[in-house]
Amino acid sequence: MLHDACGDVVVLNGHPDLRLPNTLNVSIVGRVGSEILSRLEGVAASTGSACHEGTVTLSPVLEAMGISPELGMGAVRFSLGRTTTPADIEYVVERVKETVARNDTKRTSQKRLSDMTGGEIQAAVADRYGQVARTPGAEFNFSVGRKFAESVGYGTERLDSLPASMWESFTGAGNPQPYVDPRPGETVLDLGCGAGLDLYLYAKAVGPQGKAYGLDLSESMIAKARHNMEAMAVGNVEFLCGPADAIPLPDASVDLVTGNGIYNLSPDKAAVMREVSRVLKPGGRTVFAEIVLNAELPDDARKDINDWFRCIGGALPEPHFLSQLSAAGLVDARILWKGRNARTGHPLSLSAVIRAEKKEGSRQE
């Protein structure tokens, strides 16, 4: 059985390998149960106390769920009403995970952005962009999908050649493709790779002798990107799940670091820039698309986490952004292009493509 800090429990009554007669009962302690019930189609449920007798758990899966310690008490039991399979269990577990994450997001969305911790912001970003991966057709307060990709310059012919799953969750800050310069045999790192649209293009550019890393905070985005690379038979990509301020790569291991809106979504931008400088080889470069400001935002423009999601709550003025890159040990930081697109709804915001290099002969301190 899995307990969190407040004693909430998620248990499975039985196991599919036991061939229970046409049923899988999942007992969920916490008020989250009623919300899960509303999302499960074709599921019979009864409320009551969770029965712990004879239960088993899928610990590796459940321990990764991060069950919220603020769920309260109560219970709901689900019966799928048919022979269970491992896929049934995965289905229920994923629904639990989504609902718990959504509840956490609801709580954080009620906070003022200035009162949120960096960890809370990262968790909210992972949840929201996980939703973009799983349900790209849902309503969001920022642009998502093919129309947006086309509007910032991704060609129709190129998108037509790719599976829809590669562009349906696209939600970058712009289009860095005309300015990013991956070369055959190089190692490229795409921060905030999403479902893999940009990453796929970089992997093809560096070729089989090169390597492309895709890093994302959302497990759902990583899973979708991995599926897309497999579908396109791309074998030179490796995925990293985690925040951009703690890149799990060695020093001086990458020729090119790119991204498409990663800094706006990161609460500690200076830490991300230091990590970029650390993993770049001497003489390496970073080229990326980002939202910058042409003046300081008024405080009332940064109200809650929804302002962060739309790439305005975390935006920096252009001079400040460039100076932070320099402070991180990168040189010749400059704007290659800037303009407006569907991501720049606020009059002070601009989409920009930015470039900086790591000086030849520099060492990581």
NUTORRO-246712 format. One record per atom (N, C-alpha, C): x, y, z; residue in one letter; atom name. Coordinates in steps of 0.05 Angstrom, whole numbers, plus 5000, padded with zeros to 4 digits. Last residue first. Example, Ala and Ser with C-alpha at 12.3 -4.5 7.8 and 13.67 -1.06 7.14 Angstrom:
<nodes>
x y z res atom
5257 4955 5142 S N
5273 4979 5143 S CA
5258 5001 5157 S C
5264 4886 5156 A N
5246 4910 5156 A CA
5264 4934 5156 A C
</nodes>
This chain:
<nodes>
x y z res atom
5681 5537 4711 E N
5691 5540 4739 E CA
5677 5521 4758 E C
5700 5513 4650 Q N
5678 5514 4669 Q CA
5689 5516 4697 Q C
5739 5556 4608 R N
5736 5533 4625 R CA
5713 5536 4643 R C
5750 5576 4540 S N
5739 5581 4567 S CA
5736 5555 4582 S C
5766 5567 4489 G N
5787 5566 4509 G CA
5776 5571 4537 G C
5718 5610 4461 E N
5739 5590 4457 E CA
5759 5590 4479 E C
5658 5625 4497 K N
5684 5634 4487 K CA
5703 5610 4483 K C
5597 5609 4473 K N
5615 5604 4495 K CA
5643 5608 4484 K C
5549 5657 4448 E N
5569 5636 4445 E CA
5584 5632 4471 E C
5481 5670 4428 A N
5504 5676 4444 A CA
5524 5653 4442 A C
5420 5696 4402 R N
5444 5679 4399 R CA
5466 5689 4418 R C
5349 5695 4393 I N
5373 5705 4407 I CA
5396 5685 4404 I C
5291 5719 4367 V N
5310 5697 4365 V CA
5337 5709 4374 V C
5229 5739 4399 A N
5256 5744 4390 A CA
5272 5718 4386 A C
5168 5771 4405 S N
5181 5746 4400 S CA
5209 5752 4389 S C
5150 5819 4456 L N
5160 5813 4429 L CA
5171 5784 4428 L C
5105 5859 4495 S N
5120 5834 4490 S CA
5127 5831 4461 S C
5073 5901 4506 L N
5101 5904 4513 L CA
5118 5880 4505 L C
5021 5885 4495 P N
5034 5905 4477 P CA
5064 5909 4483 P C
5009 5815 4496 H N
5013 5840 4512 H CA
5028 5860 4494 H C
5012 5774 4459 G N
4987 5788 4462 G CA
4990 5814 4477 G C
5050 5740 4430 T N
5056 5767 4441 T CA
5031 5784 4443 T C
5036 5694 4406 R N
5045 5692 4434 R CA
5050 5719 4446 R C
5025 5706 4354 A N
5002 5700 4371 A CA
5010 5697 4401 A C
5076 5757 4345 N N
5060 5734 4336 N CA
5038 5729 4356 N C
5126 5804 4324 R N
5102 5797 4339 R CA
5089 5772 4327 R C
5198 5805 4329 G N
5173 5813 4317 G CA
5150 5804 4335 G C
5268 5799 4315 K N
5245 5802 4333 K CA
5221 5812 4319 K C
5332 5768 4308 W N
5306 5776 4296 W CA
5286 5781 4319 W C
5377 5766 4338 L N
5379 5761 4309 L CA
5354 5770 4295 L C
5407 5798 4391 I N
5381 5792 4379 I CA
5385 5789 4349 I C
5463 5771 4429 R N
5450 5790 4411 R CA
5423 5780 4400 R C
5523 5763 4463 A N
5494 5758 4464 A CA
5480 5779 4447 A C
5579 5756 4466 D N
5566 5766 4441 D CA
5536 5759 4440 D C
5583 5699 4511 V N
5593 5724 4499 V CA
5577 5730 4473 V C
5569 5673 4576 L N
5565 5672 4547 L CA
5573 5699 4535 L C
5567 5674 4631 G N
5592 5666 4618 G CA
5590 5663 4588 G C
5524 5697 4655 A N
5527 5667 4657 A CA
5552 5657 4643 A C
5526 5749 4640 A N
5534 5743 4668 A CA
5538 5713 4672 A C
5505 5744 4589 S N
5533 5752 4592 S CA
5543 5744 4620 S C
5452 5733 4602 L N
5467 5714 4586 L CA
5497 5719 4590 L C
5439 5781 4628 Q N
5440 5756 4643 Q CA
5455 5734 4628 Q C
5439 5816 4585 S N
5459 5819 4606 S CA
5461 5795 4623 S C
5394 5799 4557 L N
5420 5796 4545 L CA
5443 5799 4566 L C
5353 5812 4595 F N
5357 5784 4585 F CA
5385 5781 4574 F C
5358 5867 4598 H N
5363 5850 4622 H CA
5368 5822 4614 H C
5344 5884 4547 P N
5371 5889 4556 P CA
5378 5871 4580 P C
5288 5863 4545 E N
5309 5854 4527 E CA
5337 5859 4537 E C
5256 5843 4606 P N
5262 5864 4586 P CA
5287 5855 4570 P C
5228 5777 4611 L N
5247 5797 4619 L CA
5250 5818 4598 L C
5170 5738 4632 A N
5186 5752 4612 A CA
5204 5773 4624 A C
5134 5711 4663 G N
5162 5706 4667 G CA
5180 5720 4648 G C
5084 5728 4644 G N
5090 5730 4673 G CA
5119 5726 4679 G C
5083 5715 4591 I N
5086 5743 4598 I CA
5094 5746 4627 I C
5069 5663 4574 C N
5096 5674 4568 C CA
5098 5705 4572 C C
5024 5640 4591 R N
5022 5654 4566 R CA
5048 5670 4560 R C
5038 5620 4641 F N
5034 5602 4619 F CA
5034 5616 4592 F C
5037 5667 4672 W N
5063 5654 4667 W CA
5060 5635 4643 W C
4984 5678 4675 D N
5001 5698 4661 D CA
5029 5686 4655 D C
4969 5635 4706 N N
4960 5636 4678 N CA
4975 5657 4662 N C
4987 5646 4757 I N
5002 5627 4740 I CA
4994 5627 4711 I C
4974 5718 4763 D N
4974 5690 4772 D CA
4988 5672 4752 D C
4992 5771 4748 K N
4974 5766 4770 K CA
4976 5737 4781 K C
5024 5814 4719 R N
5033 5788 4729 R CA
5016 5781 4753 R C
5003 5862 4710 A N
5005 5844 4686 A CA
5014 5816 4694 A C
5009 5893 4754 D N
4982 5881 4750 D CA
4982 5863 4725 D C
5061 5915 4751 D N
5055 5892 4769 D CA
5029 5878 4763 D C
5081 5927 4683 P N
5069 5936 4708 P CA
5062 5911 4724 P C
5145 5907 4655 L N
5116 5903 4658 L CA
5105 5916 4683 L C
5193 5948 4623 E N
5184 5933 4647 E CA
5154 5931 4647 E C
5197 5939 4551 A N
5197 5956 4575 A CA
5188 5939 4599 A C
5197 5901 4514 N N
5210 5926 4506 N CA
5209 5947 4528 N C
5213 5833 4530 L N
5197 5857 4534 L CA
5212 5881 4524 L C
5211 5769 4496 V N
5224 5790 4512 V CA
5206 5814 4513 V C
5207 5701 4486 I N
5191 5725 4489 I CA
5207 5745 4506 I C
5250 5665 4440 E N
5240 5672 4467 E CA
5223 5697 4466 E C
5289 5615 4408 A N
5267 5635 4407 A CA
5257 5640 4435 A C
5361 5609 4403 F N
5335 5601 4412 F CA
5314 5623 4408 F C
5425 5584 4408 V N
5407 5599 4390 V CA
5379 5590 4396 V C
5490 5580 4432 T N
5462 5576 4438 T CA
5445 5595 4420 T C
5552 5546 4416 R N
5533 5569 4415 R CA
5505 5560 4424 R C
5623 5533 4429 G N
5595 5526 4423 G CA
5577 5550 4424 G C
5671 5549 4447 G N
5665 5554 4419 G CA
5637 5546 4411 G C
5671 5495 4492 P N
5684 5521 4485 P CA
5680 5525 4454 P C
5606 5464 4496 K N
5635 5462 4491 K CA
5646 5490 4486 K C
5556 5472 4545 L N
5567 5479 4519 L CA
5597 5475 4518 L C
5544 5464 4598 V N
5543 5441 4580 V CA
5554 5447 4553 V C
5550 5517 4621 R N
5565 5494 4631 R CA
5566 5471 4610 R C
5513 5549 4594 S N
5542 5555 4592 S CA
5558 5530 4600 S C
5466 5524 4612 V N
5472 5524 4584 V CA
5502 5529 4579 V C
5471 5536 4667 E N
5472 5508 4658 E CA
5478 5506 4628 E C
5465 5591 4665 R N
5490 5579 4675 R CA
5493 5550 4666 R C
5412 5593 4647 M N
5434 5604 4630 M CA
5461 5593 4639 M C
5385 5571 4690 V N
5384 5558 4664 V CA
5407 5568 4647 V C
5397 5609 4729 A N
5407 5582 4733 A CA
5406 5567 4706 A C
5369 5653 4709 A N
5398 5655 4711 A CA
5410 5627 4714 A C
5316 5636 4714 K N
5328 5639 4687 K CA
5358 5640 4688 K C
5277 5604 4750 D N
5305 5613 4755 D CA
5320 5614 4728 D C
5228 5589 4726 P N
5228 5609 4748 P CA
5256 5620 4753 P C
5214 5582 4658 S N
5232 5574 4680 S CA
5233 5596 4701 S C
5185 5601 4617 L N
5172 5582 4634 L CA
5189 5573 4657 L C
5221 5634 4590 N N
5197 5646 4602 N CA
5184 5627 4622 N C
5258 5596 4571 Y N
5266 5615 4592 Y CA
5241 5627 4606 Y C
5234 5567 4528 I N
5241 5554 4553 I CA
5246 5573 4576 I C
5221 5581 4477 G N
5204 5591 4498 G CA
5211 5580 4525 G C
5254 5538 4450 N N
5232 5554 4439 N CA
5213 5562 4460 N C
5324 5523 4439 G N
5299 5522 4454 G CA
5278 5540 4441 G C
5391 5497 4441 T N
5370 5512 4430 T CA
5345 5509 4447 T C
5460 5491 4439 V N
5436 5489 4456 V CA
5415 5508 4445 V C
5512 5455 4410 L N
5491 5475 4405 L CA
5468 5470 4425 L C
5550 5419 4428 D N
5558 5439 4410 D CA
5538 5462 4408 D C
5563 5392 4493 V N
5543 5399 4472 V CA
5554 5421 4454 V C
5595 5384 4536 S N
5588 5361 4521 S CA
5570 5366 4497 S C
5615 5414 4582 A N
5627 5416 4555 A CA
5621 5392 4537 A C
5595 5370 4634 D N
5606 5395 4625 D CA
5617 5392 4597 D C
5541 5322 4621 P N
5568 5330 4631 P CA
5575 5358 4621 P C
5471 5329 4639 L N
5492 5324 4620 L CA
5519 5334 4630 L C
5418 5344 4661 P N
5434 5320 4668 P CA
5453 5311 4646 P C
5409 5409 4682 I N
5411 5392 4658 I CA
5428 5368 4665 I C
5375 5445 4715 A N
5391 5423 4725 A CA
5394 5402 4703 A C
5341 5480 4693 D N
5362 5492 4710 D CA
5379 5470 4724 D C
5304 5453 4664 A N
5326 5464 4649 A CA
5348 5476 4667 A C
5280 5393 4696 P N
5280 5422 4692 P CA
5305 5431 4678 P C
5265 5331 4660 G N
5273 5347 4683 G CA
5273 5376 4677 G C
5284 5278 4621 C N
5261 5290 4634 C CA
5269 5305 4659 C C
5313 5269 4560 L N
5319 5276 4587 L CA
5294 5289 4600 L C
5325 5225 4505 F N
5308 5243 4520 F CA
5316 5246 4549 F C
5362 5224 4444 E N
5359 5215 4472 E CA
5343 5235 4488 E C
5367 5205 4376 V N
5355 5223 4396 V CA
5355 5209 4423 V C
5378 5177 4330 N N
5400 5191 4343 N CA
5390 5211 4363 N C
5337 5151 4301 G N
5352 5136 4321 G CA
5374 5151 4336 G C
5275 5156 4275 V N
5298 5173 4282 V CA
5312 5159 4305 V C
5227 5136 4253 A N
5252 5120 4252 A CA
5277 5137 4256 A C
5180 5161 4264 M N
5195 5171 4241 M CA
5223 5158 4238 M C
5164 5134 4309 A N
5147 5132 4285 A CA
5162 5142 4260 A C
5204 5150 4345 E N
5202 5122 4337 E CA
5186 5119 4311 E C
5190 5204 4350 M N
5216 5197 4338 M CA
5216 5168 4329 M C
5139 5199 4373 N N
5142 5211 4347 N CA
5168 5204 4334 N C
5151 5175 4422 H N
5134 5161 4403 H CA
5137 5172 4375 H C
5180 5217 4445 R N
5193 5191 4440 R CA
5177 5175 4419 R C
5139 5256 4449 A N
5162 5261 4431 A CA
5177 5234 4425 A C
5107 5231 4487 K N
5096 5237 4460 K CA
5119 5241 4440 K C
5141 5229 4531 A N
5129 5204 4520 A CA
5119 5208 4491 A C
5150 5283 4539 I N
5172 5265 4532 I CA
5162 5240 4520 I C
5099 5300 4553 M N
5111 5310 4529 M CA
5134 5292 4520 M C
5092 5271 4601 S N
5074 5266 4578 S CA
5086 5277 4552 S C
5131 5294 4634 E N
5134 5266 4626 E CA
5116 5259 4602 E C
5157 5358 4626 S N
5132 5341 4627 S CA
5138 5313 4617 S C
5204 5383 4619 L N
5196 5379 4646 L CA
5172 5360 4648 L C
5253 5359 4571 D N
5227 5371 4578 D CA
5219 5364 4606 D C
5303 5354 4522 L N
5296 5356 4550 L CA
5269 5370 4554 L C
5334 5316 4475 G N
5310 5331 4480 G CA
5303 5330 4509 G C
5394 5314 4438 Y N
5381 5310 4464 Y CA
5355 5327 4465 Y C
5422 5285 4383 A N
5404 5306 4392 A CA
5391 5297 4418 A C
5483 5275 4349 K N
5466 5267 4371 K CA
5448 5291 4378 K C
5514 5248 4287 G N
5509 5268 4308 G CA
5490 5257 4329 G C
5513 5210 4250 Q N
5538 5213 4265 Q CA
5536 5233 4287 Q C
5463 5216 4226 P N
5468 5192 4242 P CA
5494 5194 4258 P C
5448 5288 4231 G N
5453 5263 4217 G CA
5460 5240 4236 G C
5435 5340 4241 V N
5462 5330 4251 V CA
5468 5302 4240 V C
5384 5343 4217 A N
5406 5360 4208 A CA
5433 5350 4217 A C
5352 5308 4245 K N
5357 5302 4217 K CA
5381 5318 4207 K C
5352 5334 4294 A N
5363 5307 4292 A CA
5369 5300 4263 A C
5326 5381 4282 Y N
5354 5382 4290 Y CA
5367 5355 4287 Y C
5275 5362 4270 L N
5290 5376 4249 L CA
5319 5378 4256 L C
5261 5340 4320 Y N
5262 5323 4296 Y CA
5279 5336 4275 Y C
5259 5387 4351 L N
5278 5366 4357 L CA
5282 5348 4333 L C
5214 5414 4333 D N
5240 5425 4328 D CA
5262 5403 4331 D C
5175 5373 4350 L N
5176 5384 4323 L CA
5203 5396 4316 L C
5167 5348 4400 G N
5190 5341 4384 G CA
5191 5353 4356 G C
5134 5361 4441 A N
5127 5336 4426 A CA
5148 5330 4404 A C
5183 5393 4480 G N
5155 5388 4474 G CA
5151 5361 4460 G C
5234 5410 4495 C N
5231 5399 4468 C CA
5202 5393 4460 C C
5264 5443 4531 G N
5235 5446 4527 G CA
5227 5435 4500 G C
5322 5448 4493 L N
5310 5452 4520 L CA
5280 5458 4516 L C
5360 5407 4457 D N
5335 5423 4454 D CA
5322 5425 4481 D C
5426 5402 4439 L N
5407 5399 4462 L CA
5384 5418 4457 L C
5468 5366 4395 V N
5449 5388 4399 V CA
5432 5382 4423 V C
5530 5352 4368 T N
5511 5345 4389 T CA
5495 5370 4396 T C
5546 5340 4297 E N
5546 5355 4322 E CA
5527 5343 4343 E C
5542 5315 4248 G N
5561 5304 4268 G CA
5561 5318 4295 G C
5525 5372 4211 P N
5528 5343 4212 P CA
5549 5335 4232 P C
5500 5426 4252 R N
5517 5416 4231 R CA
5520 5386 4233 R C
5449 5474 4264 P N
5461 5448 4270 P CA
5477 5438 4246 P C
5433 5532 4272 D N
5451 5522 4252 D CA
5464 5496 4259 D C
5377 5574 4274 V N
5391 5553 4287 V CA
5408 5538 4266 V C
5348 5607 4240 Y N
5372 5617 4252 Y CA
5389 5596 4267 Y C
5300 5585 4222 P N
5317 5598 4202 P CA
5345 5606 4213 P C
5278 5563 4273 Q N
5290 5546 4252 Q CA
5308 5561 4232 Q C
5251 5588 4313 P N
5280 5592 4312 P CA
5293 5579 4288 P C
5193 5618 4319 N N
5205 5599 4301 N CA
5235 5604 4299 N C
5161 5622 4382 G N
5164 5632 4355 G CA
5176 5610 4338 G C
5152 5597 4428 A N
5151 5626 4430 A CA
5154 5639 4402 A C
5108 5539 4419 G N
5133 5553 4424 G CA
5129 5583 4427 G C
5074 5492 4416 T N
5066 5517 4431 T CA
5092 5532 4439 T C
5046 5434 4388 F N
5066 5456 4385 F CA
5057 5481 4399 F C
5013 5391 4386 S N
5019 5402 4413 S CA
5040 5424 4412 S C
5013 5378 4332 E N
4987 5385 4345 E CA
4991 5397 4373 E C
5060 5360 4310 W N
5055 5389 4310 W CA
5029 5397 4325 W C
5063 5306 4319 M N
5088 5321 4322 M CA
5082 5351 4323 M C
5015 5283 4307 S N
5023 5283 4335 S CA
5049 5299 4340 S C
5012 5283 4252 A N
4999 5304 4267 A CA
5008 5305 4296 A C
5076 5268 4221 P N
5051 5260 4234 P CA
5039 5282 4250 P C
5098 5307 4164 L N
5102 5297 4191 L CA
5075 5287 4202 L C
5088 5332 4117 S N
5105 5308 4116 S CA
5109 5295 4143 S C
5061 5378 4130 D N
5046 5356 4117 D CA
5062 5330 4117 D C
5103 5410 4148 L N
5084 5399 4167 L CA
5068 5376 4156 L C
5126 5422 4098 R N
5142 5407 4118 R CA
5123 5395 4138 R C
5085 5449 4073 E N
5095 5425 4061 E CA
5111 5408 4081 E C
5079 5494 4107 T N
5057 5475 4104 T CA
5067 5448 4092 T C
5133 5514 4150 G N
5120 5511 4124 G CA
5099 5489 4123 G C
5131 5558 4203 Y N
5135 5530 4196 Y CA
5119 5523 4171 Y C
5116 5611 4215 G N
5135 5605 4194 G CA
5142 5577 4188 G C
5077 5624 4250 V N
5104 5634 4257 V CA
5125 5624 4237 V C
5033 5600 4228 S N
5033 5629 4230 S CA
5060 5641 4237 S C
5043 5546 4233 E N
5044 5558 4207 E CA
5046 5588 4208 E C
5036 5541 4289 A N
5062 5535 4277 A CA
5064 5547 4249 A C
4981 5555 4293 F N
5001 5572 4305 F CA
5029 5567 4293 F C
4960 5512 4265 K N
4955 5539 4255 K CA
4975 5558 4267 K C
4977 5467 4298 R N
4987 5472 4271 R CA
4983 5500 4261 R C
4985 5485 4368 G N
4978 5469 4345 G CA
4988 5479 4318 G C
4964 5538 4410 V N
4973 5511 4408 V CA
4966 5500 4381 V C
4969 5598 4448 S N
4965 5585 4422 S CA
4978 5557 4422 S C
4937 5603 4512 F N
4959 5608 4494 F CA
4955 5591 4469 F C
4900 5584 4548 N N
4903 5613 4545 N CA
4928 5621 4530 N C
4864 5529 4517 F N
4886 5540 4533 F CA
4887 5570 4529 F C
4820 5476 4507 E N
4823 5505 4507 E CA
4846 5513 4526 E C
4843 5417 4470 A N
4829 5431 4492 A CA
4834 5461 4491 A C
4874 5391 4434 G N
4851 5405 4424 G CA
4835 5419 4445 G C
4914 5363 4462 P N
4921 5388 4448 P CA
4898 5404 4437 P C
4919 5328 4511 T N
4894 5338 4499 T CA
4899 5364 4484 T C
4972 5314 4522 R N
4951 5293 4522 R CA
4926 5302 4508 R C
5003 5361 4517 A N
5011 5336 4504 A CA
4988 5317 4501 A C
4974 5396 4549 V N
4977 5402 4521 V CA
4986 5378 4505 V C
4981 5371 4598 Q N
4954 5372 4586 Q CA
4956 5378 4557 Q C
5035 5382 4604 G N
5027 5355 4602 G CA
4999 5353 4590 G C
5031 5436 4611 Y N
5041 5427 4586 Y CA
5038 5397 4582 Y C
5009 5435 4664 R N
4995 5448 4641 R CA
5005 5438 4614 R C
5048 5406 4694 D N
5020 5397 4692 D CA
5006 5409 4667 D C
5094 5437 4688 A N
5094 5409 4680 A CA
5066 5399 4676 A C
5075 5485 4711 V N
5083 5484 4683 V CA
5083 5455 4673 V C
5068 5469 4764 A N
5045 5479 4748 A CA
5051 5478 4718 A C
5120 5457 4779 A N
5099 5436 4779 A CA
5075 5444 4763 A C
5144 5508 4773 Q N
5153 5485 4757 Q CA
5132 5463 4756 Q C
5116 5536 4814 I N
5114 5544 4785 I CA
5122 5521 4767 I C
5133 5508 4859 E N
5104 5509 4852 E CA
5101 5516 4822 E C
5188 5519 4858 G N
5178 5492 4856 G CA
5149 5490 4848 G C
5188 5574 4867 G N
5198 5564 4842 G CA
5188 5536 4837 G C
5126 5594 4899 T N
5154 5586 4899 T CA
5162 5576 4872 T C
5082 5650 4896 M N
5088 5623 4889 M CA
5118 5617 4890 M C
5071 5703 4902 D N
5071 5687 4927 D CA
5079 5658 4921 D C
5068 5725 4853 S N
5090 5734 4870 S CA
5092 5718 4895 S C
5020 5705 4834 L N
5045 5695 4823 L CA
5068 5702 4841 L C
4972 5689 4883 R N
4985 5709 4867 R CA
5012 5698 4858 R C
4934 5629 4878 K N
4954 5645 4890 K CA
4963 5668 4871 K C
4902 5598 4848 Q N
4888 5618 4865 Q CA
4909 5636 4879 Q C
4934 5563 4823 S N
4923 5585 4806 S CA
4908 5605 4823 S C
4945 5526 4862 T N
4965 5545 4856 T CA
4954 5568 4840 T C
4896 5497 4861 R N
4905 5510 4886 R CA
4925 5532 4879 R C
4896 5478 4809 K N
4875 5496 4818 K CA
4883 5511 4843 K C
4941 5446 4810 T N
4942 5470 4794 T CA
4920 5489 4802 T C
4923 5405 4843 D N
4945 5421 4852 D CA
4947 5447 4837 D C
4883 5385 4810 N N
4876 5397 4836 N CA
4898 5414 4846 N C
4914 5366 4768 R N
4896 5388 4763 R CA
4887 5401 4789 R C
4941 5325 4794 A N
4957 5347 4784 A CA
4939 5371 4779 A C
4898 5291 4805 V N
4913 5302 4827 V CA
4929 5326 4818 V C
4883 5280 4752 T N
4864 5294 4770 T CA
4879 5306 4793 T C
4927 5253 4730 E N
4917 5278 4718 E CA
4900 5294 4737 E C
4930 5208 4765 K N
4952 5227 4763 K CA
4943 5254 4752 K C
4881 5183 4753 V N
4887 5192 4780 V CA
4908 5214 4780 V C
4890 5170 4700 R N
4868 5188 4707 R CA
4872 5200 4735 R C
4933 5135 4705 E N
4937 5160 4691 E CA
4915 5180 4697 E C
4907 5093 4732 V N
4929 5107 4745 V CA
4934 5134 4731 V C
4871 5076 4694 V N
4861 5087 4719 V CA
4883 5103 4732 V C
4907 5059 4654 Y N
4886 5078 4648 Y CA
4877 5092 4674 Y C
4937 5019 4678 E N
4950 5043 4670 E CA
4930 5066 4665 E C
4896 4982 4685 I N
4908 4993 4708 I CA
4922 5019 4701 I C
4885 4969 4632 D N
4864 4980 4649 D CA
4876 4994 4673 D C
4934 4947 4616 A N
4926 4973 4604 A CA
4904 4986 4620 A C
4933 4898 4642 P N
4952 4918 4651 P CA
4945 4946 4640 P C
4863 4884 4648 T N
4888 4880 4635 T CA
4908 4901 4647 T C
4803 4850 4669 T N
4823 4871 4671 T CA
4849 4863 4656 T C
4740 4839 4643 T N
4766 4827 4649 T CA
4788 4849 4648 T C
4695 4889 4670 R N
4704 4870 4650 R CA
4731 4859 4657 R C
4683 4930 4705 G N
4662 4913 4696 G CA
4669 4895 4673 G C
4713 4967 4733 L N
4712 4970 4704 L CA
4692 4951 4691 L C
4696 5000 4790 S N
4697 4973 4778 S CA
4694 4977 4748 S C
4723 5039 4843 F N
4715 5037 4815 F CA
4715 5007 4806 F C
4705 5073 4901 R N
4715 5048 4890 R CA
4705 5046 4862 R C
4726 5127 4941 V N
4710 5118 4919 V CA
4722 5093 4908 V C
4726 5160 5005 A N
4736 5140 4986 A CA
4716 5135 4964 A C
4754 5204 5056 G N
4732 5194 5040 G CA
4743 5174 5020 G C
4795 5265 5065 M N
4788 5237 5070 M CA
4763 5229 5053 M C
4847 5305 5035 G N
4825 5301 5053 G CA
4819 5271 5056 G C
4890 5320 5003 L N
4866 5310 4990 L CA
4843 5306 5009 L C
4943 5338 5008 E N
4921 5355 5016 E CA
4894 5346 5005 E C
4988 5314 4987 P N
4982 5309 5015 P CA
4958 5325 5025 P C
4980 5283 4922 S N
4979 5308 4939 S CA
4974 5301 4968 S C
5025 5236 4896 I N
4998 5241 4907 I CA
4999 5265 4926 I C
5064 5224 4857 G N
5066 5248 4872 G CA
5039 5256 4884 G C
5071 5181 4823 M N
5048 5197 4819 M CA
5049 5223 4834 M C
5110 5145 4831 A N
5117 5167 4812 A CA
5094 5187 4809 A C
5087 5107 4861 E N
5106 5124 4874 E CA
5114 5148 4857 E C
5057 5079 4823 L N
5043 5097 4841 L CA
5062 5116 4855 L C
5095 5049 4794 V N
5078 5069 4781 V CA
5067 5089 4800 V C
5120 5018 4834 P N
5137 5035 4816 P CA
5120 5056 4801 P C
5074 4993 4861 S N
5091 5013 4873 S CA
5107 5030 4853 S C
5018 4975 4854 L N
5038 4977 4833 L CA
5057 4999 4842 L C
4995 4933 4909 T N
5000 4959 4896 T CA
5019 4956 4873 T C
4939 4896 4935 V N
4966 4898 4926 V CA
4970 4924 4912 V C
4896 4873 4989 T N
4903 4891 4967 T CA
4933 4889 4960 T C
4872 4845 5030 G N
4879 4831 5006 G CA
4887 4849 4983 G C
4840 4900 5058 E N
4845 4872 5060 E CA
4851 4859 5032 E C
4825 4952 5055 H N
4853 4947 5052 H CA
4859 4917 5051 H C
4775 4988 5028 C N
4780 4962 5039 C CA
4809 4955 5034 C C
4753 5053 5045 A N
4771 5036 5028 A CA
4776 5010 5042 A C
4684 5065 5054 S N
4711 5063 5065 S CA
4728 5045 5048 S C
4649 5095 4998 G N
4651 5080 5023 G CA
4679 5079 5032 G C
4614 5092 4935 T N
4630 5106 4956 T CA
4630 5090 4981 T C
4622 5058 4875 S N
4607 5061 4900 S CA
4625 5074 4920 S C
4614 5056 4804 A N
4629 5063 4828 A CA
4610 5064 4852 A C
4628 5036 4738 A N
4609 5035 4760 A CA
4625 5041 4785 A C
4645 5069 4679 V N
4655 5058 4704 V CA
4633 5059 4725 V C
4641 5096 4631 G N
4633 5068 4633 G CA
4642 5054 4658 G C
4695 5140 4639 E N
4672 5132 4624 E CA
4666 5103 4628 E C
4717 5182 4688 L N
4719 5155 4678 L CA
4694 5146 4665 L C
4707 5231 4709 R N
4723 5230 4685 R CA
4725 5203 4673 R C
4679 5226 4756 S N
4666 5242 4735 S CA
4681 5240 4708 S C
4717 5199 4787 L N
4693 5186 4778 L CA
4680 5200 4755 L C
4753 5240 4799 I N
4762 5219 4782 I CA
4737 5205 4770 I C
4721 5269 4834 E N
4729 5281 4809 E CA
4738 5260 4789 E C
4716 5233 4876 S N
4692 5241 4862 S CA
4698 5254 4836 S C
4771 5229 4894 G N
4756 5207 4882 G CA
4732 5215 4866 G C
4791 5272 4920 V N
4797 5271 4892 V CA
4780 5249 4878 V C
4783 5266 4973 R N
4761 5277 4959 R CA
4766 5278 4929 R C
4808 5200 4991 G N
4812 5229 4987 G CA
4789 5240 4970 G C
4828 5138 4968 V N
4821 5153 4992 V CA
4827 5183 4986 V C
4805 5094 4924 I N
4820 5119 4925 I CA
4811 5135 4949 I C
4809 5029 4899 S N
4800 5046 4921 S CA
4817 5070 4923 S C
4789 4995 4844 V N
4810 5013 4853 V CA
4798 5031 4875 V C
4777 4932 4819 N N
4768 4952 4838 N CA
4792 4969 4846 N C
4760 4902 4762 L N
4783 4914 4774 L CA
4773 4936 4793 L C
4730 4842 4737 T N
4729 4867 4752 T CA
4757 4876 4760 T C
4723 4789 4718 N N
4712 4812 4704 N CA
4711 4837 4720 N C
4747 4756 4769 P N
4724 4754 4751 P CA
4714 4781 4741 P C
4819 4759 4764 L N
4794 4764 4779 L CA
4771 4764 4760 L C
4871 4740 4750 R N
4848 4734 4734 R CA
4822 4737 4750 R C
4919 4755 4772 L N
4903 4736 4787 L CA
4877 4728 4773 L C
4939 4794 4740 D N
4951 4767 4737 D CA
4935 4746 4752 D C
4914 4839 4758 P N
4904 4827 4734 P CA
4915 4799 4730 P C
4897 4837 4827 H N
4918 4842 4807 H CA
4909 4828 4782 H C
4865 4867 4885 G N
4871 4846 4866 G CA
4891 4855 4846 G C
4850 4929 4890 N N
4840 4905 4902 N CA
4844 4882 4882 N C
4900 4977 4897 L N
4886 4960 4878 L CA
4876 4936 4892 L C
4900 5042 4927 V N
4905 5014 4927 V CA
4890 5000 4905 V C
4924 5099 4955 V N
4913 5089 4930 V CA
4920 5060 4929 V C
4913 5140 5012 V N
4921 5115 5001 V CA
4909 5110 4974 V C
4936 5188 5060 D N
4919 5181 5038 D CA
4930 5156 5023 D C
4969 5205 5101 G N
4956 5179 5104 G CA
4937 5172 5081 G C
4998 5250 5093 C N
4973 5253 5108 C CA
4957 5226 5110 C C
5041 5235 5062 A N
5046 5247 5088 A CA
5021 5249 5105 A C
5017 5173 5034 D N
5032 5198 5032 D CA
5032 5210 5060 D C
5025 5103 5022 H N
5015 5124 5039 H CA
5031 5150 5033 H C
5008 5046 4987 L N
5024 5071 4985 L CA
5011 5092 5002 L C
5017 4976 5000 M N
5000 5000 5000 M CA
5017 5025 5000 M C
</nodes>
